[in-house]
Amino acid sequence: MLENASRRLSALPSIGRLLETESAMALVRSFGRTAVTGVLREVLEERRSALRTGRAVDLDLFAILAQSSEILKTRSLPSLRPVFNMTGTVLHTNLGRSALPDAAIAAIAEVAHGACTLEFDVRAGARGDRDTHVVSDICAITGATDATVVNNNAAAIMLVLNTLAPGRDVPVSRGELVEIGGSFRIPDIMARSGCHLVEVGTTNRTHLSDFANAIGPQTAMIMKVHASNYVIEGFTKVVPEKELASLCRDHGIPFVNDLGSGTLVNLEDFGLPHEPTPMDALRSGADIVTFSGDKLLGGPQAGIIVGRKDLIAQIKSNPMRRALRCDKLTIAALSEVLRIYRNPDRLAEQLPVLSDLSRPVDEIRTVAERVLAAFKRFLGGKGDAIVVDCYSEIGSGALPMRTLASAGVGLYPSPDEPSEGKALKRIAAALRALPVPVIGRIHNGALILDMRCLRDEEKLIEQLSHHGSVQ
Ligand SMILES: *Cc1c(COP(=O)(O)O)cnc(C)c1O
């Protein structure tokens, strides 16, 4: 037995012998000698230890090279790469939120190559302001008198608080002390921005008098936070924005409204439920409104601050803004997305977020029918695939209670699998292991793949047919 193992050990090809082959040389050209030698060594070592423990291994030179090539290819994949979002959550924060329109992607590439007019006024030949590329469109769309843009909405809120209320009191309704996920909590943000949070009212009911009683000489502003990812129902009372605005005016303090998603259109025009817009918030008397660029707006990650000119000027002169500013890629993309909003008739067609959200369920079901066979093949007898009705969510905290009727492919493990749960996890893992990972959602004993956001059907079918399958 031992003798046999040692004879087989000596039958393993050496590193030198492997490196002389045509295929190893091709690998060296692609991945470099150090990486190839390292992986060959690993693969040989793995086989050696298998032999020592008496396991069967393939000693063939070509098998060793093929395995090494697979390892090198997998390891050279960037860790940040595209996936198929079939979770049913359109604006999925962990999957990068909104898909950008082609024009915005082209604009990013254009400025990424080299120098651009980021902070340069070409006509005057003098230093410019990076906000100028987006501010006039933001103001035209929202009706605001001025605006500025930072890295994301969390940054926008911090900057507003730190500018308008450092060391002072900010009353917020107890029903609006939001946690957004990823550790964004209003009370923590307040503290880090140097403000003193004054909790007002109760979880379910807050009255105007609660706010009026909370205002004192230390009060810097009143803040309203859109309860984007939850709903308080039943015996509830929220103070209307107009009343808060007028209370603030009486005391000579600003009224700030954090909208979160801040869609720039009336979503009902697209067959979707209503979500408050920055235009609504400004009309209701907010002095400052903040919202995200990559939620319902459908642009790049950004935080947009709109409102009164004098307050925006103060915000822009806060030294913290330098640390929170957007880069040229974001500004290029945002400017292009805002340009699309100039023509509202073509929005649903040109803005991927809106086209995904307003996609008719019949069309989604046809997509599911077209890709069904490829999923059946991929399962290879380890289960069954059928077209199913399902529900999508908008995501990123927008309209948490509203789902959108959708359709997809449901993958069910074969009934003779000993454990349904484990079999489902294996199917999900095999789909995640594809070159463009397919991400679904496990629900009621099935892996549901919602087809709402699928654009490249050919790519999906191609990789399901040519790469791996369920083991
Ligand atoms: C999403 C959200 C934020 C955070 O915005 P980011 O762009 O993710 O930084 C803040 N407030 C509300 C109400 C939100 O919904």
PDBQT file of the ligand as one rigid body, heavy atoms in Angstrom, charges set to zero:
ROOT
HETATM    1  C1  LIG A 501     -31.721  56.153   1.999  1.00  0.00    +0.000 C 
HETATM    2  C2  LIG A 501     -31.973  57.215   2.985  1.00  0.00    +0.000 A 
HETATM    3  C3  LIG A 501     -30.906  57.946   3.525  1.00  0.00    +0.000 A 
HETATM    4  C4  LIG A 501     -29.472  57.647   3.161  1.00  0.00    +0.000 C 
HETATM    5  O1  LIG A 501     -29.222  57.967   1.831  1.00  0.00    +0.000 OA
HETATM    6  P1  LIG A 501     -27.890  57.411   1.103  1.00  0.00    +0.000 P 
HETATM    7  O2  LIG A 501     -27.953  58.031  -0.264  1.00  0.00    +0.000 OA
HETATM    8  O3  LIG A 501     -27.986  55.936   1.091  1.00  0.00    +0.000 OA
HETATM    9  O4  LIG A 501     -26.729  57.898   1.881  1.00  0.00    +0.000 OA
HETATM   10  C5  LIG A 501     -31.201  58.934   4.430  1.00  0.00    +0.000 A 
HETATM   11  N1  LIG A 501     -32.459  59.201   4.800  1.00  0.00    +0.000 NA
HETATM   12  C6  LIG A 501     -33.530  58.524   4.301  1.00  0.00    +0.000 A 
HETATM   13  C7  LIG A 501     -34.913  58.866   4.784  1.00  0.00    +0.000 C 
HETATM   14  C8  LIG A 501     -33.315  57.501   3.367  1.00  0.00    +0.000 A 
HETATM   15  O5  LIG A 501     -34.352  56.823   2.869  1.00  0.00    +0.000 OA
ENDROOT
TORSDOF 0
